[in-house]
Amino acid sequence: MKLTEEEKQIAVETSRKVSELFDPGKGNLIPILQRVQGELGYVPPEAMEVVAGYLDLPPVEVYGVVTFYNQFRTTPPGKHQVKVCMGTACHVKGGHIILDSWERRLGIKVGETTEDREYSLERVACVGCCTLAPVTLYDEEVIPKITPTKVDGLLFSHQLADKQQKEGNAGEK
């Protein structure tokens, strides 16, 4: 997914401001990256380069940390975030089938965002709703006992609601 020049500039400026809040020691790498992600929603390559420069580290070392820890995103999150629980109960009840359904329906893999930036897909450990397995979180709303058919219905109903909201906003102008 390509970033616009404006997005790149925002990433650079934000990363500079965040980095300057910390002492330039290697021990601050993860806290700086966490703060950058908190501000931007992800850690783009431009941000990694700024942080590497500030901490006097090779950019590949910062990239290695970002890609090693699953808490970090390297792509912007979608407007709608879909999280599929893969805890033990959800896995046993077919969580992998649900995850596959979301991947096919959205046309993306785990950790990716659709080209239009409407949806991002994540695999999460346990969300604490084991009796409702398998579970999907759609914009933090718990969707219990989800099936592949419910994936299609849920996506369709949300897309319809988004379309109606956009048409309503256009009519107000």
C-alpha positions in Angstrom: 0.0 0.0 0.0 1.5 3.3 -1.1 1.5 6.3 1.1 0.8 9.8 -0.3 3.5 12.4 0.0 1.4 14.1 2.6 1.1 10.9 4.7 4.9 10.4 4.5 5.5 14.0 5.7 3.1 13.5 8.6 4.9 10.3 9.5 8.3 12.1 9.5 7.1 15.1 11.5 5.2 12.9 14.0 8.2 10.6 14.5 10.5 13.5 15.1 8.2 15.1 17.7 7.7 11.7 19.5 11.4 10.8 19.4 12.4 14.1 21.0 10.2 13.3 24.0 12.7 10.5 24.9 16.4 10.4 25.6 18.3 9.1 22.6 19.2 5.7 24.1 18.6 2.3 22.5 16.5 1.3 25.5 13.9 3.8 24.4 13.3 2.2 21.0 10.2 0.2 21.9 8.6 3.1 23.9 9.2 5.5 21.0 7.7 3.0 18.5 4.7 2.5 20.7 4.1 6.2 20.9 4.6 6.7 17.2 2.0 3.9 16.5 -0.3 5.5 19.1 -0.1 8.8 17.1 -0.3 7.4 13.6 -2.1 4.1 14.1 0.9 2.2 12.6 4.7 2.5 12.0 5.5 3.3 8.4 9.0 3.0 7.0 9.5 6.7 7.1 8.9 6.7 10.8 11.3 3.8 11.3 14.0 5.8 9.5 13.5 8.9 11.7 13.6 6.8 14.9 16.7 5.0 13.7 18.4 8.3 13.0 17.4 9.7 16.4 18.7 6.6 18.2 21.8 6.2 16.0 20.7 2.7 15.0 20.8 1.0 11.6 17.3 1.3 10.1 17.2 -2.5 9.6 17.5 -2.9 13.4 14.4 -0.8 13.9 12.6 -2.7 11.1 13.5 -5.9 12.8 12.0 -4.8 16.1 8.8 -3.6 14.4 8.3 -6.8 12.4 9.2 -9.1 15.3 6.6 -7.8 17.8 3.0 -8.4 16.8 1.9 -5.3 18.7 3.2 -3.1 15.8 1.5 -2.5 12.5 3.3 -1.6 9.3 0.3 -0.6 7.4 -2.4 2.0 8.2 -5.4 0.5 10.0 -8.7 0.4 8.0 -11.7 2.5 8.9 -13.3 -0.7 10.1 -11.1 -3.1 12.1 -12.0 -6.8 12.0 -10.4 -9.0 14.6 -10.8 -12.7 14.7 -10.3 -14.5 18.0 -8.0 -17.5 17.7 -8.0 -18.4 21.4 -8.4 -22.1 22.3 -12.2 -22.1 22.4 -12.6 -20.1 19.2 -9.9 -22.2 17.5 -11.7 -25.5 18.5 -15.0 -24.1 17.3 -13.7 -23.2 13.9 -12.0 -19.8 14.3 -9.6 -20.7 11.5 -12.6 -21.2 9.1 -13.9 -17.8 10.2 -10.5 -16.2 9.6 -10.3 -17.8 6.1 -13.9 -16.4 5.4 -12.8 -12.9 6.3 -9.7 -13.2 4.2 -11.6 -14.4 1.2 -14.4 -11.8 1.6 -12.1 -8.8 2.1 -9.4 -10.0 -0.3 -6.6 -9.4 2.2 -4.5 -11.5 4.6 -4.1 -11.1 8.4 -2.2 -7.8 9.1 -3.3 -6.2 5.9 -5.6 -3.4 5.0 -7.8 -3.2 1.9 -6.6 -0.9 -0.9 -9.5 1.5 -0.2 -8.5 1.5 3.5 -12.0 0.5 4.6 -11.0 -2.7 6.3 -8.1 -4.2 8.2 -7.9 -7.8 9.4 -6.2 -9.0 12.6 -5.8 -12.3 14.3 -6.0 -11.9 18.1 -5.5 -14.3 21.0 -8.3 -14.5 23.5 -11.0 -11.8 23.8 -12.5 -13.4 26.9 -15.8 -14.5 25.4 -15.1 -18.3 25.3 -18.8 -19.3 25.7 -19.6 -17.3 22.6 -17.0 -19.0 20.4 -16.2 -18.5 17.6 -16.0 -14.7 18.0 -15.1 -11.8 15.7 -14.7 -8.2 16.9 -16.0 -5.7 14.3 -14.9 -2.2 15.3 -14.7 -3.6 18.9 -18.3 -5.0 18.8 -18.3 -8.6 19.8 -20.0 -10.8 17.2 -20.7 -14.2 18.8 -21.1 -17.6 17.3 -20.1 -16.3 13.9 -20.3 -18.5 10.8 -19.0 -18.0 7.3 -22.6 -17.0 6.3 -22.7 -14.5 9.1 -19.4 -13.0 7.9 -21.1 -12.3 4.5 -24.2 -10.9 6.2 -22.3 -8.7 8.6 -20.1 -7.3 5.9 -23.1 -6.6 3.7 -25.1 -4.9 6.4 -22.2 -2.7 7.4 -21.4 -1.8 3.8 -25.1 -0.9 3.3 -25.1 1.3 6.4 -21.9 3.1 5.3 -23.4 3.7 1.9 -26.6 5.1 3.4 -24.7 7.3 5.7 -22.6 8.7 2.8 -25.7 9.3 0.8 -27.3 11.0 3.8 -24.2 13.2 4.3 -24.2 14.1 0.6 -27.9 15.2 0.7 -27.1 17.5 3.6 -24.6 19.6 1.5 
